[in-house]
């Protein structure tokens, strides 16, 4: 069925969106965020389940770090701290707590995208101080003369980093032993530049996600 709109008429859905005030839009955004927080809370609580306990330590760390990065709460800090203590790993739980305070401040004053993104970047830098356990496996392989194992574990570790500098630095360190590292470094820098220049609409973010997925796939496609 076709609908005809006279010249100059506004599409009904567009007219509805325009009529919505910013307060209502903010409420909708908050509801969506709360739903995500609820899901992440459920995911974080899965750290106590049998299925989580069956994961390898490196995978447990990856799950706990992701939960904390996406939802900085005291519970998620405690979960990661408890895990690190059990593995004799250093994690500055006290140093991460200010991110919770900052996130609440941004929410109260309805901060813009730029400020929220800047906070996320700082959180990524902090969480990458806790190196993925794959890098310890890489060091062990290297000491044993297993160059293939060293490269494979290093690439797995890089795939679990979040901040641009940490990823680029790790690839830089891998260059002497892995020729493809330079290509990966260049392509990641291009991806980071595209992200910085991208709009924040759904279509643009989906394109970035696909590019990121393609880069990770290339990263883990080892070429000895």
C-alpha positions, 0 to 999 in steps of 0.5 A: 500500500502506498501513502502519498504525502503532499509537498512539504509535508513531514513524514509522520515518524520524523515529525514525532521525533522532532516533537520529542523533547530532549528530556524524554530522549535522555530518559530513553537513553538512560533506560537503554543504559540500565538494561545494558547494566542489568545484563552486565550485572548478570554476566558479572555474577556468572563469575560465581557459576560452574561454567565460569569456573571451568574457563581457563584463567586467561579467559576468566581474566578477559571476561572480568576485565570486559565486565569492569570496562563496560560497567565500572562498579564496585562489584566488578572491581572486587571480582577482578581483584579477587581473581588477580589475588588468586593468580598472584597478579597485581591489580590496582583496585583503588586506582580504578575506583575514581572511574566510578565516581567520574561516570556518575558525575557525567551521568548527573550532568548529562555529559556529551559524547566527547566527555564520555568517550574520553573517560572510556579511553582512560579506562582502556588505558588503565585496564591494559596495565593488567596485561592479558595472560597470553603475554606470559604464555608468549614469554614462556614459549620464547624462553623455550625456543618455541618461536611459533608459540611465542608469535601465536600467544602474542597475537592472542594477547594483542586481541585482548587489549583495548587501548590504541597505544597498548596495541600499537606498542605490542605490535612494535615489539613483535616486529623483529620476530613477525614480519606481518606485525608491521602490516597489522600496525599500519592497518590498525592505525588506519582503523584508529584514524577512521574511528576518530573521524567517524560520525556517531550514528548507528550506520557509521558505528556498525561500519566501524565494528565490521572493520574492527572485526575484520582487523582482528580476524587478520590479526589472528590469521597467523602467517609464519 
